[in-house]
Each structure stands twice: as C-alpha cells, then as structure tokens.
Amino acid sequence: MKTRGTRLRRKSTSAVSLVTGLPAAPKAERNRLRLEVTRPGGKPGEYRDPGGNEFHIRC
C-alpha cells in the first residue's frame, strides 16, 4: 500500500520524526500549529507545503 505524506527527521537513523499527511478536510483558515525550522544560510520567510500547510524558516 502506498501512502502520501511527508516525514521530517533530524538524521536518517533518528527514531523521532514528524509525519504529515493529506488533510482530512479542505483548509478554511490558518493552521493552529505552525512548524518553525531553523536553517542557517537559508532564506527566511513563510512557505507552504504541497498540502497548503504553513511553515516558517528562520536563520
């Protein structure tokens, strides 16, 4: 069975991960939770994943 979603891990061997999948219903407003990612040298700002969920990159 093939599933659609995204898994974020610090290292490929890490047992801890954040898994997101397809939304259960269409988005009507901003998410209550927002993922913040620190990426040195990256371009800061707010972005959206393919499912329309917001995440923020800060340096």
Secondary structure, DSSP 8 states (H G I E B T S, - for coil): ----EEEE-SSTT-S--EEEE--SS---S--SS-EEEE-TTS--EEEE-TTS-EEEEE-
